[in-house]
Each structure stands twice: as C-alpha cells, then as structure tokens.
Amino acid sequence: MSLFENTPDFALRMDEKDPLRSFREEFLFPQHSGRPVIYFTGNSLGLQPKGAAAALKQELDDWATYGVEGHFHAKHPWYSYHEELTGCTARLVGALEEEVVVMNQLTSNLHFLLVSFYRPEGRRRKILTEQRPFPSDTYAFASQIAFHGGDPDSDLIEMQPRQGEHTLRLEDIQDRIHALGDELALVCFGGVNFYTGQAFDMAAITKAAHAAGASAGFDLAHAAGNLCLSLHDWDVDFACWCTYKYLNSGPGSVAGAFVHQRHLGKDLPRFAGWWGHDKNERFKMERTFKPMPTAEAWQVSNAPVFSMAVHRVALEQFDRAGMANLRAKSVQLTNYLQFIIEGVAKEAEARLEIITPGNADERGCQLSILAHGHGKALFNKLTEAGVIADWREPNVIRVAPVPMYNSFEDVRRFGQILKAALS
Ligand SMILES: Cc1ncc(COP(=O)(O)O)c(C=O)c1O
C-alpha cells in the first residue's frame, strides 16, 4: 500500500512537516489568474531569489560610489569576488576549495576543460557519452575532436539503451568502457541526462574509465543543486555546471568548474588568460604565464560581478538549507509526483509513460513523461491552466518539482490540472 494520498489534507500535512517550507517565501513566483503558477521548470531556469535585487543594487551602488576603486573598496571587492563563492561551491559539489572555481558559462567551461583533459594520442582518441547528450555538449565534443584532427563520426560514441528501454544500464556502460579499452580517451556524461532525467553513477563510471586508462568528466547542468555530489571522493577528473537551473542564479548566469586535486599544479595543456595567472604577480603584467596552483588556473577573464552577485545569494540559500536536507525532501516530492501522475493516468485511462528511472537513486527531481497519443496538446493545456513545465522534442514533457521552493500542494494541484487536461 502506498504511503501517499491524493488529498488536500495529505499534501497540507506533508507541507507542514517540511523543515524547508519557509524557503518558498524567499522566491518570486510568476502569477497566473491571481495565484502563483505551479513552477516545475527549475531544471531549466530556477526562480528568482528575493535577495537577488538587493545584491545587484549593492554592486550598482558600489560602482556609482567607487568607480574603478570598487575592485578593492566595494563591500564585496570585485577583484576577488569569485573567492567569496568558493566555500559554498565546494560544499555543494563535494570538493576541496582548491578544486572549484566559478567562471564563464557552461559550454565555455566544458571547452576549456576539454583542452586539458581530452588529449587524443595514437589509438586512444574516442569520447564516450550517454545517449542524447545536450546538443551543446555534442557540438563541443565534435569540434574538439575535429580540432585535434580526428573524425567525430568515428571518435564520438553515444551509448544507446537496450532495445525497448529508455535509459542506460550501469553494467552496459561499464562493459562498453571496458570493451573500448585503449581506444578510449575520455568518458564524459551528464550527471543527470536532460531528456530522460536519468542520474548516472558517477563514481562507478569514473572507476571504469580510469581502469581503461581514460579520463572521466561530467556535465552537471542537471545535477548541481539537484543531487548530493562527492566529486573529490568519486575521483572525477573534471566537471562543469551552469547556475541558472537548480542553482537559481538567473538567466545566463556564471558557471562552475571542478578539477581534481591530483591535476592541480601540473603542467597541463590549457588555453590561458590573465585571471588564471598567479594572483600575487598578476599586475606585474609579465609575458610568461604562471598558473595558479588551484582550479583558478583555468580562469581566463576577470569576474562577471553582476551575475556572481545573484549567484552569491543563491549559494548562500543552499548553504542554509543543506544539500542533504534538500535531497531528502526531493526524493519524497518526486515520489509523490510519480504516485499522482500514475493515479491520474489510471483514472483517465491515459497512457502516460514515465521514462525516468523509478528508483530514486537513479534520478534527481525531474520526471520525463512520454504522453502517448496526447503529446504537445496536453502540454499546451497544462500551460493554459497555470503549470509551467517544459516540452522537449521529440515528445517529452518534463516536470521537476524542486525541493527549495516547491510544495506537496503544488504536486497535488498539478495532479488536478493534469486530470482535467486529460478528460
Ligand atoms: C546538460 C546541458 N549542457 C549544456 C547546456 C548549455 O549551457 P550554456 O548555454 O550555459 O553553455 C545546457 C543548457 O540547458 C544543458 O542542459
């Protein structure tokens, strides 16, 4: 028997018991017919923290007050702004402080890291990734392969699931890595696949990649702020993530990068810039690049302070809430959503197939629904009724209740709207 009930009382009781419930008040919700929308797209763009405006205003005021002197005299000095984000970031992704840096944007960071960690040599040239990676990653991999004189058609491998299955099995990934052996240069997966919502076992994939003599990297766009991560202990070589999804830092905001401690201070190939130069000597303006002994060595440009200001507010919320607490709520919230969707589909005799794994260990908060025979029309009806979810070609509706600001009542109300849309 399920522990869940599709009733207002049950959802209310769950919300009352939720130790994180007050965080919802710290966000601005778009409105629909005079009430907050059901916002299930934190996996695309997280909501605005109410503290973002004041943080931005602080930087604008300091710019007005100090001009260039703000680099040293602003409340949060711009010269070292990124350093204020290091501690929270390290805690968020399970890293040592020296292993993380906030800089650039996601695909740019992926490219900069590939320069150091995709180094095809002899037979060892291939990159293995998951089925249907985010297209930007495919473009990055293919262009890096071509940059090294390789052929993306043969050197970029997208693993496909077994016939009739939607997601990949870990043992198949491990077998494939083993079989590729000395042809494999890099395994680079999403931590959570954007389409299916499948979360990968990053520790096991990294172990298999290393056993084959390859490096292991992850695009954590859908994992950072969604899953508990232990990048250092998992021995991951590198990772990168954006901050506008689960990390609520605003459209196009600054991104993050991780490089494992064992690669720091080494003479790796790198596309360098002045912000990666030893900061004690940066303004000596010398010709020879002397990299920082930390992940900051991968920085190229000075800090984009406005987006970092919002990111600082958002990271501070994660520190207060605690990733383990968020994840505990997330598992319950998404299990509840699954229960509601399955119940409503049964009642309405609709074929809604959840292609995201059913096991909480293999998913984050997102569920991807194949709406057989309903498709985009169903999605449009949900939108008209005040649900913000998203549609991904060719035919998936993605719904992601995020633990930071969604409630059990959001999930229950979603079920009511879904039922009406199906009838
Ligand atoms: C998994 C994944 N990788 C890469 C990107 C591209 O990110 P950006 O435009 O920040 O480079 C996205 C954007 O949604 C994504 O979901």
The ligand as a Tripos MOL2 file, in Angstrom:
@<TRIPOS>MOLECULE
LIG
   16    16     1     0     0
SMALL
NO_CHARGES

@<TRIPOS>ATOM
      1 C1         23.0730   19.4680  -19.9680 C.3       1 LIG1
      2 C2         23.3500   20.8280  -20.5460 C.ar      1 LIG1
      3 N1         24.5650   21.0960  -21.0440 N.ar      1 LIG1
      4 C3         24.8440   22.2960  -21.5990 C.ar      1 LIG1
      5 C4         23.8980   23.3000  -21.6770 C.ar      1 LIG1
      6 C5         24.2660   24.6100  -22.3350 C.3       1 LIG1
      7 O1         24.5530   25.5640  -21.3850 O.3       1 LIG1
      8 P1         25.1710   27.0130  -21.6740 P.3       1 LIG1
      9 O2         24.2730   27.7250  -22.6290 O.co2     1 LIG1
     10 O3         25.1310   27.6500  -20.3300 O.co2     1 LIG1
     11 O4         26.5360   26.8350  -22.1890 O.co2     1 LIG1
     12 C6         22.6170   23.0690  -21.1570 C.ar      1 LIG1
     13 C7         21.5860   24.1120  -21.1990 C.2       1 LIG1
     14 O5         20.4550   23.9510  -20.8400 O.2       1 LIG1
     15 C8         22.3350   21.7900  -20.5950 C.ar      1 LIG1
     16 O6         21.1180   21.4930  -20.1210 O.3       1 LIG1
@<TRIPOS>BOND
     1     1     2 1
     2     2     3 ar
     3     2    15 ar
     4     3     4 ar
     5     4     5 ar
     6     5     6 1
     7     5    12 ar
     8     6     7 1
     9     7     8 1
    10     8     9 2
    11     8    10 1
    12     8    11 1
    13    12    13 1
    14    12    15 ar
    15    13    14 2
    16    15    16 1
@<TRIPOS>SUBSTRUCTURE
     1 LIG1         1 GROUP 0 **** ****
